[in-house]
Amino acid sequence: MRTMETGLAPLTAEEIAFLSAPLQAADDFPERLRRALAATLSARLRVRVAIEACAAACGASEENPIWHADDRLAMLWLARRLGGQHGHGRVPFVPKGLIRMLDAVLAERWLDRPGSLPAAQAWRLTVGASEATLSLALPRSPNDMTRWAREAITR
């Protein structure tokens, strides 16, 4: 039913609740990134990936974010992307497809709503019975991060 004055339908209870909800904290970047990484890795690997934060062993980078994926994550990425179920053994490199996907998630989350930059982040990933670690060194300056994110999105 439309109102005569505006020609618009009245808001539903769900819309009113959404508009009345308090805004999320502007500085929840690390948590938003963790959730996005879990969702994207789960989709790409076609298996549930649980991610929890852990202590970061790396420091800040100079200008661009730098990902550090361990051998287990690299092997799991290759095995699952090639149709296997489990990754065993060692991989002498981190696949470029994994880094490109991680860069895309990071850039999207940063440009969506920038926050304060921690020097580094690290996560423990659990995939079935396997565990892997992933860490990220971030630029010191939010301006460098924004410049990088824009370049990463347009690649």
DRENMARKE-234658 format. One line per 8 residues: number of its first residue (from 1); their letters; for each residue z, x, y of C-alpha. Coordinates in steps of 0.1 Angstrom, whole numbers, plus 2048, in hexadecimal, padded with zeros to 3 digits. Layout:
% residues N
NUM = A = Z:X:Y ~ ...
//
This chain:
% residues 155
1 = MRTMETGL = 800:800:800 ~ 7F6:80E:822 ~ 809:80A:842 ~ 7F7:7FA:85F ~ 800:814:878 ~ 7F5:834:867 ~ 7DE:828:84B ~ 7F1:83E:833
9 = APLTAEEI = 803:835:813 ~ 829:839:814 ~ 837:858:803 ~ 842:855:7DF ~ 866:85E:7D4 ~ 858:87E:7C4 ~ 846:888:7E4 ~ 865:881:7F9
17 = AFLSAPLQ = 87B:896:7E1 ~ 861:8B3:7E2 ~ 860:8B3:808 ~ 886:8B0:80B ~ 88D:8CD:7F3 ~ 89A:8ED:804 ~ 881:909:808 ~ 883:925:7EF
25 = AADDFPER = 891:946:7FC ~ 876:95A:80C ~ 882:979:7FB ~ 87E:96F:7D6 ~ 860:986:7D1 ~ 86E:999:7B3 ~ 876:979:7A0 ~ 855:969:7A8
33 = LRRALAAT = 843:988:79C ~ 857:988:77C ~ 84F:964:774 ~ 82A:969:77C ~ 828:988:766 ~ 838:975:749 ~ 820:958:74D ~ 801:96D:751
41 = LSARLRVR = 809:985:734 ~ 812:968:71E ~ 7F0:958:725 ~ 7DC:978:721 ~ 7EE:984:702 ~ 7EE:960:6F3 ~ 813:964:6EA ~ 833:95D:6FC
49 = VAIEACAA = 83F:97A:711 ~ 863:97B:71D ~ 86A:992:73A ~ 88B:99D:748 ~ 892:9B5:764 ~ 8A1:9D7:75C ~ 8A9:9F7:76F ~ 88B:A07:77E
57 = ACGASEEN = 886:A2C:776 ~ 86A:A32:790 ~ 86D:A34:7B6 ~ 857:A27:7D1 ~ 832:A30:7D4 ~ 821:A3D:7F3 ~ 807:A23:7FA ~ 7FC:A0F:7DB
65 = PIWHADDR = 810:9FF:7BF ~ 810:A13:79F ~ 816:A02:77D ~ 826:A15:760 ~ 821:A03:73F ~ 82F:A13:71F ~ 81B:A1A:6FF ~ 828:9FA:6EE
73 = LAMLWLAR = 81B:9E4:70A ~ 7F9:9F6:70B ~ 7F5:9F3:6E5 ~ 800:9CE:6E5 ~ 7E7:9C7:701 ~ 7CA:9D7:6EE ~ 7D3:9C7:6CC ~ 7D8:9A4:6DA
81 = RLGGQHGH = 7B9:9A5:6F1 ~ 7A4:9B1:6D3 ~ 7B0:995:6BD ~ 7CC:9A6:6AA ~ 7EF:999:6A6 ~ 804:9B9:6A8 ~ 7FF:9DA:6B8 ~ 80A:9F9:6A4
89 = GRVPFVPK = 806:A1D:6AD ~ 801:A2E:6CE ~ 7E7:A2B:6E9 ~ 7DF:A4A:6FE ~ 7D7:A35:71D ~ 7E0:A15:72E ~ 7C2:9FD:72D ~ 7B1:9F6:74F
97 = GLIRMLDA = 7B0:9D1:747 ~ 7D6:9D0:745 ~ 7DA:9E3:767 ~ 7C0:9CC:777 ~ 7D2:9AD:76B ~ 7F4:9BB:777 ~ 7E5:9C4:799 ~ 7D7:9A0:79D
105 = VLAERWLD = 7F8:990:795 ~ 80A:9A7:7AD ~ 7F1:9A2:7C9 ~ 7F1:97C:7C6 ~ 816:97A:7C6 ~ 819:991:7E4 ~ 7FF:97F:7F9 ~ 80D:95D:7EF
113 = RPGSLPAA = 82E:965:800 ~ 838:988:808 ~ 85C:992:806 ~ 870:9B2:809 ~ 863:9CF:7F3 ~ 87B:9DF:7DA ~ 871:A03:7D4 ~ 86A:9FC:7B0
121 = QAWRLTVG = 86D:9E1:795 ~ 870:9E3:770 ~ 86F:9CA:754 ~ 877:9C8:72F ~ 85D:9B3:71D ~ 864:9A2:6FC ~ 846:997:6E8 ~ 851:989:6C7
129 = ASEATLSL = 865:9A5:6B6 ~ 855:9C0:6CD ~ 863:9CD:6ED ~ 851:9E0:708 ~ 858:9EB:72B ~ 844:9E8:74B ~ 84D:9F7:76D ~ 83E:9F6:78F
137 = ALPRSPND = 842:A0E:7AD ~ 83B:9FB:7CD ~ 831:A09:7EF ~ 84C:A0F:809 ~ 83B:9FA:824 ~ 834:9D5:822 ~ 814:9DC:837 ~ 807:9F4:81C
145 = MTRWAREA = 80F:9DA:802 ~ 7FC:9BF:815 ~ 7DE:9D6:81B ~ 7DD:9DF:7F6 ~ 7E1:9BB:7EA ~ 7C3:9B0:800 ~ 7AE:9CC:7F2 ~ 7B8:9C4:7CE
153 = ITR = 7AF:99F:7D2 ~ 78D:9A7:7E0 ~ 784:9C0:7C4
//
